[in-house]
């Protein structure tokens, strides 16, 4: 299952970069090892809105009664959107598998090969995937990703207990 999720996310990032955009962070809730959804974060404004929007992905886990989640994001994109320092390699696709009491960070660094540039200056690039870093149990996560993966939920109207925190 993990290799399939990594493949799908890499394909989405490759397609997005080829169109001149980095895909927004995505959450995939799992219930008893089965994928129950794929949710891209809403469009974000730089700053507090990005911090809140990414952290609010925690509500998806609650709504799905997920016992694990997978989150994927690009290092530089999230750091820029959230006005945070860059933590880890960049450019890099990050994926974290998180459960109630642990998480494992996986990093997939890449270099960018310029495909074309629009008259407005937008670059279309192809990622040249480098060898993945070793999985990092308990690896450092930037605050909004930490909250989305393992943090407390915003209270849910239905009063369902939070499965992942």
C-alpha contacts under 8 A as a table, 3 or more apart, distances in Angstrom:
res1	aa1	res2	aa2	distance
1	X	4	X	5.17
1	X	5	X	6.34
2	X	5	X	5.17
2	X	6	X	6.21
3	X	6	X	5.09
3	X	7	X	6.10
4	X	7	X	5.06
4	X	8	X	6.23
5	X	8	X	5.16
5	X	9	X	6.18
6	X	9	X	5.26
6	X	10	X	6.06
6	X	95	X	7.95
7	X	10	X	5.17
7	X	11	X	6.13
8	X	11	X	5.14
8	X	12	X	6.24
9	X	12	X	5.04
9	X	13	X	6.16
9	X	72	X	7.51
10	X	13	X	5.08
10	X	14	X	6.02
10	X	93	X	7.93
11	X	14	X	5.05
11	X	15	X	6.14
12	X	15	X	5.16
12	X	16	X	6.06
12	X	23	X	7.33
13	X	16	X	5.02
13	X	17	X	5.96
13	X	22	X	6.60
13	X	23	X	6.02
14	X	17	X	5.31
14	X	18	X	6.09
14	X	126	X	6.32
14	X	127	X	6.23
15	X	18	X	5.06
15	X	19	X	6.42
16	X	19	X	5.12
16	X	20	X	6.41
16	X	21	X	5.18
16	X	22	X	5.57
16	X	23	X	5.77
17	X	20	X	4.95
17	X	21	X	5.03
17	X	22	X	5.48
17	X	23	X	7.71
17	X	124	X	6.04
17	X	125	X	5.43
17	X	126	X	6.27
17	X	127	X	7.44
18	X	21	X	7.41
18	X	115	X	7.52
18	X	124	X	4.92
18	X	125	X	5.11
18	X	126	X	5.72
19	X	124	X	5.61
19	X	125	X	7.77
20	X	122	X	6.19
20	X	123	X	5.38
20	X	124	X	4.24
20	X	125	X	6.72
21	X	124	X	7.68
22	X	74	X	7.58
22	X	77	X	7.24
23	X	73	X	7.91
24	X	40	X	6.21
24	X	41	X	6.07
24	X	42	X	7.97
24	X	43	X	7.87
24	X	73	X	6.81
25	X	40	X	5.90
25	X	41	X	5.66
25	X	54	X	7.34
25	X	71	X	7.12
25	X	72	X	5.56
25	X	73	X	4.48
25	X	74	X	7.34
25	X	78	X	7.87
26	X	38	X	6.88
26	X	39	X	5.48
26	X	40	X	4.25
26	X	41	X	5.94
26	X	71	X	5.64
26	X	72	X	5.32
26	X	73	X	6.74
27	X	37	X	7.98
27	X	38	X	5.87
27	X	39	X	5.23
27	X	40	X	6.45
27	X	41	X	7.81
27	X	57	X	6.97
27	X	60	X	7.98
27	X	69	X	6.79
27	X	70	X	5.70
27	X	71	X	4.49
27	X	72	X	6.62
28	X	35	X	6.72
28	X	36	X	7.24
28	X	37	X	5.51
28	X	38	X	4.67
28	X	39	X	6.41
28	X	69	X	5.61
28	X	70	X	5.01
28	X	71	X	6.33
29	X	35	X	6.10
29	X	36	X	5.85
29	X	37	X	5.90
29	X	38	X	7.22
29	X	60	X	7.29
29	X	61	X	5.79
29	X	64	X	6.90
29	X	66	X	5.53
29	X	67	X	7.78
29	X	68	X	6.17
29	X	69	X	4.39
29	X	70	X	6.38
30	X	33	X	5.52
30	X	34	X	5.13
30	X	35	X	4.58
30	X	36	X	5.73
30	X	37	X	7.74
30	X	66	X	5.28
30	X	67	X	6.26
30	X	68	X	5.12
30	X	69	X	5.59
30	X	70	X	7.72
31	X	34	X	5.24
31	X	35	X	6.63
31	X	36	X	6.79
31	X	64	X	7.74
31	X	65	X	7.02
31	X	66	X	4.83
31	X	67	X	5.46
31	X	68	X	6.66
32	X	66	X	7.91
32	X	67	X	6.68
32	X	68	X	7.94
33	X	68	X	7.68
36	X	64	X	7.42
41	X	44	X	7.94
41	X	53	X	6.74
41	X	54	X	6.30
41	X	57	X	7.02
42	X	53	X	6.82
44	X	49	X	6.13
44	X	50	X	5.15
44	X	53	X	6.76
44	X	81	X	7.73
45	X	48	X	7.83
45	X	49	X	5.50
45	X	50	X	5.73
45	X	81	X	7.14
46	X	49	X	6.43
46	X	50	X	5.64
46	X	80	X	7.47
46	X	81	X	4.56
46	X	82	X	5.98
46	X	83	X	7.15
47	X	50	X	5.49
47	X	51	X	6.46
47	X	81	X	6.12
47	X	82	X	4.85
47	X	83	X	5.80
48	X	51	X	4.99
48	X	52	X	6.07
48	X	82	X	6.82
49	X	52	X	5.18
49	X	53	X	5.83
50	X	53	X	5.02
50	X	54	X	6.08
50	X	81	X	5.90
50	X	82	X	5.42
51	X	54	X	5.63
51	X	55	X	6.23
51	X	81	X	7.92
51	X	82	X	5.43
51	X	144	X	5.48
52	X	55	X	5.11
52	X	56	X	5.94
52	X	144	X	7.15
53	X	56	X	5.21
53	X	57	X	7.02
54	X	57	X	5.61
54	X	144	X	5.65
54	X	145	X	6.62
54	X	148	X	6.49
55	X	58	X	6.06
55	X	144	X	4.65
55	X	145	X	6.31
55	X	146	X	7.76
55	X	147	X	5.21
55	X	148	X	4.48
56	X	59	X	5.71
56	X	60	X	7.85
56	X	148	X	6.34
56	X	153	X	7.47
56	X	154	X	7.27
57	X	60	X	5.41
57	X	61	X	7.37
57	X	148	X	5.18
58	X	61	X	5.49
58	X	62	X	6.75
58	X	147	X	6.78
58	X	148	X	4.25
58	X	149	X	6.42
58	X	150	X	7.60
58	X	151	X	6.98
58	X	152	X	7.31
58	X	153	X	5.53
58	X	154	X	7.73
59	X	62	X	4.99
59	X	63	X	6.12
59	X	148	X	7.97
59	X	153	X	5.59
59	X	154	X	6.49
59	X	156	X	7.55
60	X	63	X	5.10
60	X	64	X	6.11
61	X	64	X	5.20
61	X	65	X	5.92
61	X	66	X	5.00
61	X	67	X	7.82
61	X	68	X	7.89
61	X	69	X	6.95
61	X	162	X	7.61
61	X	163	X	7.14
61	X	164	X	6.55
62	X	65	X	5.09
62	X	66	X	6.53
62	X	153	X	7.12
62	X	156	X	7.68
62	X	160	X	7.19
62	X	161	X	7.17
62	X	162	X	5.06
62	X	163	X	6.20
62	X	164	X	7.16
63	X	66	X	7.79
63	X	156	X	7.90
63	X	160	X	7.70
65	X	161	X	7.95
65	X	162	X	6.99
65	X	163	X	5.61
66	X	69	X	6.79
66	X	163	X	5.79
66	X	164	X	6.52
67	X	99	X	5.98
67	X	100	X	6.90
67	X	163	X	5.49
67	X	164	X	5.72
68	X	97	X	6.98
68	X	98	X	5.49
68	X	99	X	4.40
68	X	100	X	7.20
68	X	164	X	6.53
69	X	96	X	7.94
69	X	97	X	5.82
69	X	98	X	5.35
69	X	99	X	6.59
69	X	149	X	6.66
69	X	164	X	7.84
70	X	95	X	6.67
70	X	96	X	5.47
70	X	97	X	4.58
70	X	98	X	6.38
70	X	149	X	7.64
71	X	94	X	8.00
71	X	95	X	5.47
71	X	96	X	5.34
71	X	97	X	6.84
71	X	145	X	7.76
71	X	149	X	6.95
72	X	93	X	6.97
72	X	94	X	5.46
72	X	95	X	4.34
72	X	96	X	6.64
73	X	77	X	7.73
73	X	78	X	6.93
73	X	93	X	5.83
73	X	94	X	5.36
73	X	95	X	6.69
74	X	77	X	5.40
74	X	78	X	6.20
74	X	90	X	7.94
74	X	91	X	6.98
74	X	92	X	5.60
74	X	93	X	4.62
74	X	94	X	5.97
75	X	78	X	5.69
75	X	79	X	6.22
75	X	86	X	6.68
75	X	87	X	7.12
75	X	88	X	7.17
75	X	89	X	7.13
75	X	90	X	5.74
75	X	91	X	6.25
75	X	92	X	5.56
75	X	93	X	6.58
75	X	94	X	6.88
76	X	79	X	5.12
76	X	80	X	5.98
76	X	86	X	6.26
76	X	90	X	5.90
76	X	91	X	6.18
76	X	92	X	7.59
77	X	80	X	5.26
77	X	81	X	6.08
78	X	81	X	5.07
78	X	82	X	5.88
78	X	84	X	7.93
79	X	82	X	5.31
79	X	83	X	5.64
79	X	84	X	4.68
79	X	85	X	5.91
79	X	86	X	5.51
79	X	87	X	7.92
80	X	83	X	5.01
80	X	84	X	6.46
80	X	85	X	7.97
81	X	84	X	7.90
86	X	89	X	8.00
86	X	90	X	7.66
87	X	142	X	7.36
89	X	92	X	5.80
89	X	109	X	6.57
90	X	109	X	6.80
90	X	110	X	7.84
91	X	109	X	6.06
91	X	110	X	5.97
91	X	111	X	6.69
92	X	107	X	6.56
92	X	108	X	5.52
92	X	109	X	4.02
92	X	110	X	5.81
93	X	107	X	5.97
93	X	108	X	5.03
93	X	109	X	6.11
93	X	110	X	7.79
94	X	105	X	7.12
94	X	106	X	5.82
94	X	107	X	4.56
94	X	108	X	6.15
95	X	105	X	5.98
95	X	106	X	5.13
95	X	107	X	6.36
96	X	103	X	6.58
96	X	104	X	5.53
96	X	105	X	4.42
96	X	106	X	5.92
96	X	149	X	7.83
97	X	103	X	5.53
97	X	104	X	5.39
97	X	105	X	6.71
98	X	101	X	7.83
98	X	102	X	5.87
98	X	103	X	4.07
98	X	104	X	6.49
98	X	149	X	5.94
98	X	150	X	6.75
98	X	164	X	7.95
99	X	102	X	5.48
99	X	103	X	6.19
99	X	149	X	7.94
99	X	150	X	7.24
99	X	164	X	5.85
99	X	165	X	7.31
100	X	150	X	6.77
100	X	163	X	6.90
100	X	164	X	4.60
100	X	165	X	5.11
101	X	165	X	7.37
102	X	137	X	7.55
102	X	138	X	6.58
103	X	137	X	5.95
103	X	138	X	5.39
103	X	139	X	7.48
104	X	135	X	6.37
104	X	136	X	5.35
104	X	137	X	4.16
104	X	138	X	5.62
104	X	139	X	6.33
105	X	135	X	5.80
105	X	136	X	4.95
105	X	137	X	6.27
105	X	138	X	6.99
105	X	139	X	5.35
105	X	140	X	7.76
105	X	141	X	8.00
106	X	132	X	7.52
106	X	133	X	6.80
106	X	134	X	7.05
106	X	135	X	4.93
106	X	136	X	6.42
107	X	132	X	5.84
107	X	133	X	5.53
107	X	134	X	7.78
107	X	135	X	7.43
108	X	129	X	6.98
108	X	130	X	6.83
108	X	131	X	6.94
108	X	132	X	4.66
108	X	133	X	6.60
109	X	129	X	6.23
109	X	130	X	5.49
109	X	131	X	7.15
109	X	132	X	6.50
109	X	133	X	7.83
110	X	127	X	5.73
110	X	128	X	5.21
110	X	129	X	4.33
110	X	130	X	5.08
111	X	127	X	5.69
111	X	128	X	5.15
111	X	129	X	6.72
111	X	130	X	7.42
112	X	125	X	5.79
112	X	126	X	5.67
112	X	127	X	4.80
112	X	128	X	6.11
113	X	125	X	5.29
113	X	126	X	5.12
113	X	127	X	6.30
113	X	128	X	6.96
114	X	117	X	7.80
114	X	123	X	6.89
114	X	124	X	6.18
114	X	125	X	4.49
114	X	126	X	6.56
115	X	123	X	7.46
115	X	124	X	5.34
115	X	125	X	5.01
115	X	126	X	6.62
116	X	123	X	5.94
116	X	124	X	5.20
116	X	125	X	7.09
117	X	120	X	7.93
117	X	121	X	5.81
117	X	122	X	5.47
117	X	123	X	4.47
117	X	124	X	6.09
118	X	121	X	5.16
118	X	122	X	5.17
118	X	123	X	6.57
119	X	122	X	7.50
136	X	139	X	4.89
141	X	145	X	6.07
141	X	146	X	5.36
142	X	145	X	5.55
142	X	146	X	6.02
143	X	146	X	4.99
143	X	147	X	6.18
144	X	147	X	5.11
144	X	148	X	6.13
145	X	148	X	4.99
145	X	149	X	5.96
146	X	149	X	5.21
146	X	150	X	5.76
146	X	151	X	6.30
147	X	150	X	5.41
147	X	151	X	3.84
147	X	152	X	6.76
148	X	151	X	5.94
149	X	164	X	7.61
149	X	165	X	7.00
150	X	164	X	6.11
150	X	165	X	3.90
151	X	164	X	7.84
151	X	165	X	4.76
152	X	162	X	7.94
152	X	165	X	5.64
153	X	156	X	7.62
153	X	162	X	7.05
153	X	165	X	7.72
155	X	159	X	7.36
156	X	159	X	5.41
156	X	160	X	6.65
157	X	160	X	7.95
162	X	165	X	7.06
